Amino acid sequence: MGVLAALVIAAMACGSGTSGSVVGTGETCFKTGSSGVCEGTYSKLNGSYGADVEDDDIFSGDEVAVTVEFSVETGTVRVSVTSPDDQVQSAEAGPGQSATVMGVAEGTMDGFEVKFEAVGGEATGVAYRISYQVP
């Protein structure tokens, strides 16, 4: 199995709310105190992909304050976070655009999810920065 295929399989395994796929992923995360940041890219995004942000200080039901800044080269991407009371905050960015969504994500055991969705087909050149505050 090639390295790229292994990376794609590993990336797909990380998304719990996934009905799509990502190709060409890269992500770096760091945490200082109760704040964390994950920055990454997807070369291609199809359908819906749930990106799991892992943090041992987050527990099921926690309300995690999240800001996601993202951009896309081609296609349209919608990014959303869902709170413990099922309130969804989302934003969309079209070709060559960037957008920001701020909201509260529901904590799961050791993390939370941010949903990325290619609207109306494939999106390429997706870049993101997820900033969060642990309660």
N, C-alpha and C positions, 0 to 999 in steps of 0.2 A: 504494500500500500504506500503510495507516495505521501510526502510530507504535507502537501496541500490537502489531499483527501483526508488525512488524519486530523488536520486543523478544522476542516469543515465538519467532520463528524463530531469532534469535541465541542465545537461551537454550537451545533444543533442540539447536543445533549444538554447544554446549559439552559436552554430556554424552556420553561415549563408551560407557558401559554402560547405554544408555537403551532401554527397551521401553515407555515411557510418555511423559507430557508434563507440563510445568509451564506455568502461566499467571501473569502478573503478578509477574515477578521483580525483585528489587533486591538488589545485593550491593556491599559495600565491603570491600576488603582492604588491610592494611598490614603491613609487616615491619620489625622492629627487630633488627639483628644476625642471629642464626640462628633467631629466633622469628617466627612470623607469625600473623595472625588474619584471618579472613573472617567477616563478619556479613551475614546476608541474610534474605530472606523469599520465600515462594511463596504467591500468593493461592490457587492450586489445584494439587494434585498428583494425577496419575492414574498407576497402574502403577509402574514402576521407573524412576528417573532417576539417572544417574551424574553428580554434580557434580565438575567438574575444578577443582582448586585449582592455580594456576600459580605456579611459583617457579623462577627460572633456576638456583638453587643445588641443586636436586634432580635426581638422575640415576637412570636405570633400575636397579632392584634395591636402591635405598636403602631403609633402614628408617626411616620418618618417624613419630615419636611424635605421636599425634593425640588430641585430646579434642573431642568434639562435644556441645554442649549444645543441645537443641532442644525446641520445644513445638508443639502443634497445637490449633486451636480446635474443629474437627469432624473426625470420622474417626479412624483410627489410622495412625500412621506408624512404620515401622521404619527405623533408620539403622544402617549397618554400614561397617566398614573391613576390608580384607583384606590380610594381611601377605604378604611374599615367599614364605613357606612355606605359603600358602593357609589360614592360621588366620583365622577370621572372628570379629570381636567385634561384637555388635549390641545395641541396646536399642530398646524400643517405648514410645510415648506414645499414650494415648487422648485422647478429647475433653476439652479443658480441662486437660490434663496436660503436664508437662515430663519430660524424661529426659536422661541423660548416657551416652555411650559413650566408653570410653577404649581405645585399642589402637594397633597399629602398622600403618600403611598402606604398601603397596609403591610405591616411587618409580617413576615413569615419566620419560621425558625431559621435564624442565622442570615437574614437578608430581606430583600424586597424585590419586586419586579417592575420594570419599565417596559411598556409595549411599544414596539416599532411596527408600523404597517405601511407597506407599499400600496398606495391608492391608485387603482386603475392600471396595474401592471408593474413591471420591474422598475426599481429605482437603483441608481448607481452613485458611487462616490458619497456615501453617507458618513458624516463625521459627527461625533457627539461628545458632550461633556456633561456628566451627571454629578451634581453637587448635592450632598445630603447632610442632614443633621439628625443624629441619633437622640431619641427622647431621653 
